[in-house]
Amino acid sequence: MLPYRDFYYPLNVFMHVLTLEEGGVTALHYGLFEDPDDSIALAQERSTELLLSRLPKPPATLLEVGIGLGTTLERLTRMGYDVEGITPDEKQIAMAPQGLRIHHSTFESFQTDRTYDVIVFQESSQYIDSARLFERARDLGQRVVVLDEFALKEMHSLHTLERFLAEAELHGFKLVEEIDLSKKAAPTVAYFTARLPRYRQALITDLGLTDAHVDELVENGERYFASYEDGTYGYRFLDFVKV
């Protein structure tokens, strides 16, 4: 049985596409494409390298909020960081490598006596209210590093970048670096949209999807990519320090 079959939808679909196309899944986050012919693995590694390049040297204390498959958490641990991860998702914990320090908790309710040099949000900030995120981060850390997508216009389900930045300032965090990665991240959406029809039958057979599910995912992917193209959505690297 596929270990991720019952992972939450549609991430289980994307994991299966990666397995069929690339032979396995090492990460679930967006890649940063420099060239259309870049592999998804190379693009995802480029994103992780950007994150790593902005961190203080080991053994700095880090808190990773939202561990995904635990790949980055394991890498940071091997590099010598004093790092912990938190996630409210038991399925993420079950799929993570053994031996990592992982807490089953939401960020908002996470309790610890520790403080951290950096709190890392790699595509997890979008699930937390902006005000609550920075309110809690002020108690827990000196820096907040974010790689995530945002709404650049109002009336969308994602956090608006404007409000996110405003809440950071309101809660005593200064933005020290911002990188617009939208054009490099958007091809990740196109990568999956192009491959869903190719693996339609496998997705139906292996994951229990229907034709309607696949069609809906393709249509949603095309709309999502268009939202990047027209500037509705954007992808940012953001680095904040507490003042």
Buried (B, 14 or more C-beta within 10 A) or exposed (E): EEEBEEBEEBBBBBBBBBBBBEEEBEBBBBBBBEEEEBEBBBBBBBBBEBBEEBBEEBEBBBBBBBBBBBBBBBEBBEEEBBBBBBBBBEBBBEBBEEEBEBBEBBBEEBEEEEEBBBBBBBBBBBBBEBBBBBBBBBEBBBBBBBBBBBBBBEEEEBBBBEBBBBBBEEBBBEBEEBBEBBEBBBBBBBBBBEBBEEBBEBBBEBBEBEEEBBEBBBEBBEEBBEBBEEEBBBBBBBBBBBE
